[in-house]
Amino acid sequence: MTATTYQAIAMIVYFVAMLAIGGWAYLRTDNFDDYMLADRDLNPWVAALSAGASDMSGWLLMGLPGTLYVSGLVEGWIAVGLTVGALANWLLVAPRLRAYTEVANNSITVPSFLDNRLHDTHRLLRWSSGLIILVYFTFYVSSGMVAGGVFFKSSFGMDYHLGMVIVAAITVVYTLIGGFLAVSYTDFVQGVMMVAALVMVPVAGVIRLGGLSNLRQAIAEVDPHYWVMWGPTTTLLGVISALAWGLGYFGQPHIIVRFMAIRSPREAVAGGTIGIGWMLFAVLGAAGTAVVGVATYHHDTNQLADPETVFITLGQLLFHPLVAGFMLAAILAAIMSTISSQLLVTSSALIEDLYGSFARTREEKISGNRMVLYSRIAVFAIALVAAVMAWNPSKTILALVAFAWAGFGASFGPTILLSLYWKRLSAMGAFAGMITGAVVVMIWGYASGGPGRIFDIYEILPGFLGNLAVAVAVSRMSQPSKEISAEFDAAVAASRA
């Protein structure tokens, strides 16, 4: 059999496994809470790897190794910022959010938690945050479909549209039928595939090169400054911007929703240990892949024309075609895990936070089974819209996606932290802060230069600080009710139990 045939077999096995997990989850999904949050019964291993897989996407296996391959460890500050941010997210947010969402009227989405936590009688928080999630994540899902189509085109020479449809169809099917449980367990499998592939490539590469000493010598011959994390072109503003990426974790709905689904606050702590362990192996594996790539290809464009394919090319060089096929599947796993998580969060924003809130305002009663049906229809509809947007990919979509991490981080991050740790946060304070964060990100992102090149700082940092300042200032104008104070104390006590 040819190498392409082996790789196709690996892809088929992977796709069948994902659909099988979706079918398994369908049989265990009985109500709306099951569909949206797996009835808060995720074990810490599944929650941790699911959060990691839905977070990293194809950047971990292609973007990061490619950047480090070209420029050396001087470009590793973003990875440092993300690792520190993920650790802080698990330590600060996970236990309290798990406890507080149950205390706050059993909230199953981020917008519903903010609404219930702050007793927002005007529904401003729920509707505004639901709309933000709906709009931004639809673009996010679209970008994932674009990545899927490009993956099949570059790896197998397949038509872009056919590859996109395959990725979209399989992801939609298991998400639609299995809900949060399917998304979490497929993410778990995908997370294992990703980290296993990222560990195997550098280990096999070092063995092929004859050991670590030969590796270091080869790197020194290509670029003696490769290991330096502060080079001639490194600036303080650049490092601050890279590290600021970590702030985004506090406000990413598709990540923090995993914290809400863990079995208990105590297991959220265990999940943090597992999650950070996974991330360290993954990031170090990506860096190791880049290092082995430099030693193997010596920046020779005849051997490696596209740096972002260093992981793929090394996999094909070092392993049997069938194993290399599963490594290709790991890249697809990174893409699909993110699409599925964002699809489900987007459908929850549409059905639970927008439609459901409107129905409750009109005092309409909707059965749990009907809400599950509506959510499945929403998954399909959102995927259809995203697919139409991805059919002819444009720079406009990709540019909007570049703002999404900063937008979510600056809009939701300070609000989540204050809601968990500051009793006096008010609904109007949270709303004003969210709007401030979103506006600052948009303005700062389009500006450039300025005094001391201040506008070159990544927009999430000023947006995050602006949200924080405005939320605190507005909230100080009022006092929390006795009911809000009692719920806050109950949630703090529950998070420590």
C-alpha positions as CSV (number, residue, x, y, z in Angstrom):
1,M,0.0,0.0,0.0
2,T,1.1,3.6,-0.7
3,A,1.8,6.1,2.1
4,T,-1.4,8.0,1.1
5,T,-3.5,4.8,1.6
6,Y,-2.1,4.2,5.1
7,Q,-2.8,7.8,6.0
8,A,-6.4,7.5,4.6
9,I,-6.9,4.4,6.8
10,A,-5.8,6.3,9.9
11,M,-8.2,9.2,9.0
12,I,-11.1,6.8,8.6
13,V,-10.3,5.1,11.9
14,Y,-10.2,8.5,13.6
15,F,-13.5,9.6,12.1
16,V,-15.3,6.4,13.0
17,A,-14.1,6.7,16.6
18,M,-15.4,10.3,16.9
19,L,-18.8,9.3,15.5
20,A,-18.9,6.2,17.8
21,I,-18.3,8.5,20.9
22,G,-21.1,10.8,19.6
23,G,-23.5,7.8,19.5
24,W,-22.4,6.6,22.9
25,A,-23.1,10.1,24.3
26,Y,-26.5,10.3,22.7
27,L,-27.6,7.2,24.6
28,R,-26.6,8.9,27.9
29,T,-28.2,12.3,27.2
30,D,-31.6,12.5,28.8
31,N,-32.4,16.2,29.4
32,F,-31.2,19.7,28.7
33,D,-28.7,19.8,31.6
34,D,-27.2,16.6,30.2
35,Y,-27.0,18.1,26.7
36,M,-25.4,21.4,27.7
37,L,-23.3,20.4,30.8
38,A,-23.2,16.6,31.0
39,D,-25.2,16.9,34.2
40,R,-22.1,18.3,36.0
41,D,-20.6,14.8,36.1
42,L,-17.2,15.1,34.2
43,N,-14.2,13.5,35.9
44,P,-11.1,15.7,36.2
45,W,-9.2,13.9,33.5
46,V,-11.9,14.4,30.9
47,A,-12.5,18.0,32.0
48,A,-8.8,18.9,31.9
49,L,-7.9,17.4,28.6
50,S,-11.1,18.6,27.1
51,A,-10.3,22.1,28.1
52,G,-6.8,21.8,26.7
53,A,-7.8,20.4,23.4
54,S,-10.6,22.9,22.8
55,D,-8.2,25.7,23.7
56,M,-5.1,25.0,21.5
57,S,-6.5,24.1,18.1
58,G,-4.1,23.7,15.1
59,W,-1.8,26.5,16.5
60,L,-0.2,24.0,18.9
61,L,0.9,21.5,16.2
62,M,1.6,23.9,13.3
63,G,1.7,27.6,14.3
64,L,3.9,27.3,17.4
65,P,6.5,24.8,16.0
66,G,6.7,26.8,12.8
67,T,7.3,30.0,14.6
68,L,10.0,28.5,16.8
69,Y,11.5,26.8,13.8
70,V,12.1,30.1,12.0
71,S,12.9,32.4,14.9
72,G,14.1,30.3,17.8
73,L,13.1,30.4,21.4
74,V,12.9,34.2,21.3
75,E,9.3,33.7,20.0
76,G,8.4,31.4,23.0
77,W,7.1,34.2,25.2
78,I,3.5,33.6,24.0
79,A,3.7,30.0,25.1
80,V,5.0,31.1,28.5
81,G,2.1,33.6,28.9
82,L,-0.5,31.0,27.9
83,T,0.9,28.4,30.3
84,V,0.9,30.8,33.2
85,G,-2.6,32.0,32.2
86,A,-3.9,28.5,32.0
87,L,-2.5,27.7,35.5
88,A,-4.0,30.8,37.0
89,N,-7.3,30.0,35.4
90,W,-7.4,26.5,36.9
91,L,-6.4,27.8,40.3
92,L,-8.5,31.0,40.6
93,V,-11.5,30.3,38.5
94,A,-12.2,26.5,38.3
95,P,-13.1,25.7,42.0
96,R,-15.2,28.8,42.6
97,L,-17.0,28.8,39.3
98,R,-17.9,25.2,39.7
99,A,-19.4,26.0,43.2
100,Y,-21.0,29.3,42.3
101,T,-22.8,28.3,39.1
102,E,-24.6,25.6,41.2
103,V,-25.5,28.1,44.0
104,A,-26.6,30.7,41.4
105,N,-29.7,29.0,40.3
106,N,-27.9,26.0,38.7
107,S,-26.5,28.2,35.9
108,I,-25.4,26.1,32.9
109,T,-23.9,28.9,30.7
110,V,-21.5,31.8,31.3
111,P,-24.2,34.5,30.5
112,S,-26.8,32.7,32.7
113,F,-24.2,32.7,35.5
114,L,-23.6,36.4,35.3
115,D,-27.3,37.0,35.1
116,N,-28.1,34.9,38.2
117,R,-25.0,35.9,40.2
118,L,-25.8,39.6,39.9
119,H,-29.6,39.3,39.9
120,D,-29.8,41.4,36.7
121,T,-33.5,42.2,36.5
122,H,-33.1,43.9,33.2
123,R,-31.4,40.9,31.5
124,L,-28.7,43.2,30.1
125,L,-25.8,40.9,31.0
126,R,-27.5,37.8,29.6
127,W,-28.5,39.2,26.3
128,S,-25.4,41.3,25.7
129,S,-23.0,38.4,26.6
130,G,-25.1,35.9,24.7
131,L,-25.0,38.1,21.5
132,I,-21.2,38.6,21.9
133,I,-20.7,34.8,22.1
134,L,-23.1,34.1,19.2
135,V,-21.4,36.6,16.8
136,Y,-17.7,36.0,17.7
137,F,-18.0,32.2,17.9
138,T,-19.8,31.9,14.6
139,F,-16.7,33.5,13.0
140,Y,-14.5,31.3,15.1
141,V,-16.3,28.1,13.9
142,S,-16.0,29.4,10.4
143,S,-12.2,29.8,10.7
144,G,-12.0,26.2,12.0
145,M,-13.8,25.0,9.0
146,V,-11.4,26.9,6.8
147,A,-8.5,25.3,8.6
148,G,-10.1,21.9,8.0
149,G,-10.5,22.5,4.2
150,V,-6.9,23.8,4.0
151,F,-5.6,20.8,5.9
152,F,-7.1,18.3,3.4
153,K,-6.0,20.3,0.5
154,S,-2.4,20.6,1.6
155,S,-2.1,17.0,3.0
156,F,-4.0,15.0,0.4
157,G,-4.4,17.3,-2.5
158,M,-8.2,17.1,-2.0
159,D,-10.5,19.9,-3.1
160,Y,-10.8,22.6,-0.4
161,H,-14.6,22.5,-0.4
162,L,-14.8,18.7,-0.1
163,G,-12.3,18.7,2.8
164,M,-14.2,21.5,4.6
165,V,-17.5,19.7,4.2
166,I,-16.0,16.4,5.6
167,V,-14.6,18.2,8.7
168,A,-17.8,20.2,9.2
169,A,-20.2,17.2,8.7
170,I,-18.4,14.8,11.1
171,T,-17.9,17.5,13.8
172,V,-21.5,18.6,13.5
173,V,-22.9,15.1,13.7
174,Y,-21.2,14.1,16.9
175,T,-21.8,17.5,18.5
176,L,-25.5,17.6,17.5
177,I,-26.4,14.2,18.7
178,G,-24.2,13.8,21.8
179,G,-24.0,17.4,23.1
180,F,-21.6,18.4,25.8
181,L,-20.8,14.8,26.8
182,A,-19.8,13.9,23.2
183,V,-17.8,17.1,22.9
184,S,-15.9,16.5,26.1
185,Y,-15.0,12.8,25.5
186,T,-14.0,13.4,21.9
187,D,-11.9,16.3,23.1
188,F,-10.4,14.0,25.7
189,V,-9.4,11.5,23.0
190,Q,-8.2,14.3,20.7
191,G,-6.1,15.8,23.6
192,V,-4.4,12.4,24.1
193,M,-3.7,12.2,20.4
194,M,-2.2,15.7,20.3
195,V,0.1,15.4,23.3
196,A,1.2,11.8,22.3
197,A,2.1,13.0,18.8
198,L,4.0,16.1,20.1
199,V,6.0,13.9,22.5
200,M,6.8,11.2,20.0
201,V,8.2,13.4,17.2
202,P,11.0,15.1,19.2
203,V,11.9,11.9,21.0
204,A,12.2,9.9,17.7
205,G,14.0,12.9,16.2
206,V,16.6,13.0,18.9
207,I,17.2,9.3,18.5
208,R,17.6,9.6,14.7
209,L,20.1,12.5,15.2
210,G,22.2,10.3,17.5
211,G,21.5,11.9,20.9
212,L,21.2,15.3,22.6
213,S,24.8,16.2,22.1
214,N,24.5,15.8,18.3
215,L,21.3,17.8,18.4
216,R,22.9,20.7,20.2
217,Q,25.9,20.7,17.8
218,A,23.6,20.7,14.8
219,I,21.6,23.7,16.3
220,A,24.8,25.6,17.0
221,E,25.9,25.2,13.4
222,V,22.6,26.5,12.0
223,D,21.9,29.3,14.6
224,P,24.2,29.8,17.6
225,H,21.6,32.2,19.1
226,Y,18.7,29.8,18.8
227,W,18.3,29.1,22.5
228,V,18.3,32.8,23.5
229,M,14.9,34.2,24.7
230,W,16.0,37.8,24.5
231,G,17.5,38.8,21.2
232,P,18.5,42.0,19.4
233,T,15.0,42.5,18.1
234,T,13.2,41.7,21.4
235,T,11.5,44.6,23.1
236,L,9.9,45.0,26.5
237,L,6.6,45.9,24.9
238,G,6.8,42.8,22.8
239,V,7.4,40.5,25.8
240,I,4.6,42.2,27.7
241,S,2.2,41.7,24.8
242,A,3.2,38.0,24.5
243,L,2.7,37.4,28.2
244,A,-0.6,39.2,28.1
245,W,-2.1,36.4,26.0
246,G,-2.5,34.5,29.3
247,L,-5.1,37.0,30.5
248,G,-7.4,35.7,27.8
249,Y,-8.1,32.4,29.6
250,F,-10.3,34.0,32.3
251,G,-12.9,35.0,29.6
252,Q,-13.0,32.2,27.1
253,P,-16.5,30.6,27.4
254,H,-15.6,27.4,25.6
255,I,-12.8,26.8,28.2
256,I,-14.3,27.8,31.5
257,V,-17.6,26.0,30.8
258,R,-15.5,22.8,31.5
259,F,-15.0,24.0,35.0
260,M,-18.8,24.2,35.5
261,A,-19.2,20.6,34.5
262,I,-16.6,18.9,36.8
263,R,-18.2,16.7,39.5
264,S,-17.1,18.9,42.5
265,P,-14.9,21.9,43.3
266,R,-12.4,19.6,44.9
267,E,-12.0,17.7,41.7
268,A,-11.5,21.0,39.9
269,V,-8.2,21.3,41.8
270,A,-7.2,17.8,40.6
271,G,-8.2,18.8,37.1
272,G,-5.9,21.8,37.3
273,T,-2.9,19.6,38.0
274,I,-3.8,17.3,35.1
275,G,-4.5,20.2,32.8
276,I,-1.3,22.0,33.4
277,G,0.7,18.7,33.1
278,W,-0.9,18.2,29.7
279,M,-0.1,21.7,28.6
280,L,3.5,21.5,29.7
281,F,4.0,18.3,27.8
282,A,2.2,19.8,24.7
283,V,4.1,23.1,24.7
284,L,7.5,21.5,25.4
285,G,6.7,18.9,22.7
286,A,5.9,21.7,20.2
287,A,9.2,23.4,21.1
288,G,11.1,20.1,20.8
289,T,9.6,19.5,17.4
290,A,10.9,22.9,16.2
291,V,14.4,22.2,17.6
292,V,14.5,18.8,15.9
293,G,13.3,20.4,12.7
294,V,16.1,22.9,12.7
295,A,18.7,20.2,13.3
296,T,17.2,18.0,10.6
297,Y,16.4,20.5,7.8
298,H,19.0,23.3,8.6
299,H,16.5,26.0,7.5
300,D,16.9,24.6,3.9
301,T,13.8,25.6,2.0
302,N,14.4,22.8,-0.5
303,Q,13.8,20.3,2.3
304,L,11.1,22.3,4.2
305,A,9.5,25.1,2.2
306,D,6.8,25.9,4.7
307,P,7.9,26.1,8.3
308,E,4.4,25.4,9.7
309,T,4.6,21.9,8.2
310,V,7.6,20.9,10.3
311,F,5.5,18.7,12.5
312,I,3.9,16.9,9.5
313,T,7.1,16.6,7.6
314,L,9.0,15.1,10.6
315,G,6.2,12.7,11.2
316,Q,6.4,11.4,7.7
317,L,10.2,11.1,7.9
318,L,10.4,9.4,11.3
319,F,7.5,7.0,11.4
320,H,5.7,4.3,9.4
321,P,3.0,5.9,7.1
322,L,0.2,4.5,9.2
323,V,1.6,6.2,12.4
324,A,2.3,9.3,10.4
325,G,-1.4,9.2,9.3
326,F,-2.5,9.2,13.0
327,M,-0.2,12.2,13.5
328,L,-2.0,14.0,10.7
329,A,-5.2,13.0,12.4
330,A,-3.9,14.7,15.6
331,I,-3.7,18.0,13.7
332,L,-7.3,17.4,12.5
333,A,-8.2,16.5,16.1
334,A,-6.9,19.9,17.3
335,I,-9.0,21.7,14.7
336,M,-12.2,19.7,15.3
337,S,-12.0,19.8,19.1
338,T,-12.1,23.6,18.9
339,I,-14.9,23.7,16.4
340,S,-17.1,21.3,18.4
341,S,-16.6,23.2,21.7
342,Q,-17.4,26.5,20.1
343,L,-20.4,25.1,18.2
344,L,-22.0,23.9,21.5
345,V,-21.3,27.2,23.4
346,T,-22.7,29.2,20.5
347,S,-25.9,27.1,20.4
348,S,-26.3,27.5,24.2
349,A,-26.0,31.3,23.8
350,L,-28.7,31.2,21.1
351,I,-31.1,28.8,22.8
352,E,-30.5,29.1,26.6
353,D,-29.4,32.7,26.9
354,L,-31.3,34.5,24.1
355,Y,-34.4,32.4,23.2
356,G,-34.8,30.9,26.7
357,S,-34.5,34.2,28.4
358,F,-37.0,35.8,26.1
359,A,-39.4,32.9,26.7
360,R,-39.1,33.2,30.4
361,T,-39.7,36.9,30.3
362,R,-43.0,36.1,28.5
363,E,-43.6,33.4,31.1
364,E,-43.6,30.7,28.5
365,K,-42.8,27.2,29.8
366,I,-40.6,25.1,27.6
367,S,-39.9,21.4,28.3
368,G,-36.4,20.1,28.7
369,N,-36.8,17.8,25.7
370,R,-37.9,20.6,23.5
371,M,-34.9,22.7,24.6
372,V,-32.6,19.8,23.6
373,L,-34.3,19.7,20.2
374,Y,-34.0,23.4,19.7
375,S,-30.3,23.2,20.7
376,R,-29.6,20.5,18.1
377,I,-31.3,22.6,15.5
378,A,-29.2,25.6,16.6
379,V,-26.0,23.5,16.3
380,F,-26.9,22.7,12.7
381,A,-28.0,26.2,11.8
382,I,-24.9,27.9,13.2
383,A,-22.7,25.3,11.5
384,L,-24.5,26.0,8.2
385,V,-24.0,29.8,8.5
386,A,-20.3,29.2,9.4
387,A,-19.9,26.9,6.4
388,V,-21.3,29.5,4.1
389,M,-18.8,32.0,5.5
390,A,-16.0,29.6,5.1
391,W,-16.9,28.6,1.5
392,N,-14.9,31.4,0.1
393,P,-12.5,32.4,2.9
394,S,-11.6,36.0,3.1
395,K,-9.1,38.0,5.1
396,T,-12.0,39.8,6.8
397,I,-13.1,36.7,8.6
398,L,-9.5,35.8,9.7
399,A,-8.9,39.4,10.9
400,L,-12.1,39.3,13.0
401,V,-11.0,36.0,14.5
402,A,-7.6,37.6,15.5
403,F,-9.6,39.9,17.7
404,A,-11.7,37.2,19.3
405,W,-9.3,36.0,21.9
406,A,-8.6,39.6,23.1
407,G,-12.3,40.4,22.8
408,F,-13.5,37.5,25.0
409,G,-10.6,37.9,27.4
410,A,-11.2,41.7,27.9
411,S,-15.0,41.5,27.9
412,F,-15.5,38.5,30.1
413,G,-12.3,37.9,32.0
414,P,-12.4,40.7,34.6
415,T,-16.2,40.2,35.0
416,I,-15.7,36.5,35.8
417,L,-12.9,37.2,38.3
418,L,-14.8,40.0,40.0
419,S,-18.0,38.0,40.2
420,L,-16.1,35.2,41.9
421,Y,-13.9,37.2,44.3
422,W,-15.7,40.6,44.9
423,K,-19.0,40.6,46.6
424,R,-19.8,44.2,45.7
425,L,-19.8,43.7,41.9
426,S,-23.1,45.0,40.6
427,A,-25.0,44.2,37.4
428,M,-24.5,47.7,36.0
429,G,-20.8,47.6,37.0
430,A,-20.3,44.3,35.2
431,F,-22.2,45.5,32.1
432,A,-20.3,48.8,31.9
433,G,-17.0,47.0,32.4
434,M,-17.8,44.4,29.6
435,I,-18.7,47.2,27.1
436,T,-15.5,49.1,28.1
437,G,-13.3,46.0,27.5
438,A,-14.9,45.3,24.2
439,V,-14.6,48.9,22.9
440,V,-11.0,49.3,24.1
441,V,-10.0,46.1,22.3
442,M,-11.6,47.3,19.1
443,I,-10.0,50.8,19.2
444,W,-6.6,49.7,20.4
445,G,-6.4,46.8,17.9
446,Y,-6.8,49.2,15.0
447,A,-4.5,51.9,16.4
448,S,-0.7,51.8,16.0
449,G,2.4,53.6,17.2
450,G,1.6,56.4,19.7
451,P,3.8,57.8,22.4
452,G,6.5,55.2,23.2
453,R,4.7,52.9,20.6
454,I,2.1,52.3,23.4
455,F,-0.5,51.1,20.8
456,D,1.8,48.2,19.9
457,I,0.9,46.5,23.1
458,Y,-1.5,43.6,22.6
459,E,-5.0,45.0,22.9
460,I,-6.1,42.5,25.5
461,L,-4.1,44.2,28.2
462,P,-5.6,47.8,28.0
463,G,-9.0,46.2,27.4
464,F,-8.7,44.0,30.5
465,L,-7.5,46.9,32.7
466,G,-10.2,49.2,31.4
467,N,-12.9,46.7,32.1
468,L,-11.6,46.2,35.6
469,A,-11.4,49.9,36.4
470,V,-14.9,50.7,35.1
471,A,-16.5,47.7,36.7
472,V,-15.1,48.6,40.1
473,A,-15.9,52.3,39.8
474,V,-19.5,51.8,38.8
475,S,-20.1,49.0,41.3
476,R,-18.9,51.1,44.2
477,M,-21.9,53.3,43.7
478,S,-24.2,50.6,45.2
479,Q,-24.3,47.9,47.8
480,P,-25.1,44.2,47.2
481,S,-28.4,43.0,48.5
482,K,-28.6,40.5,51.5
483,E,-29.6,37.8,49.1
484,I,-26.5,38.3,46.8
485,S,-24.2,38.5,49.9
486,A,-25.7,35.2,51.2
487,E,-25.2,33.5,47.9
488,F,-21.6,34.8,47.6
489,D,-20.8,33.4,51.1
490,A,-22.4,30.1,50.3
491,A,-20.4,29.8,47.0
492,V,-17.1,30.6,48.8
493,A,-17.9,28.0,51.5
494,A,-18.9,25.4,48.8
495,S,-15.7,26.0,46.8
496,R,-13.6,25.1,49.9
497,A,-15.6,22.0,50.8
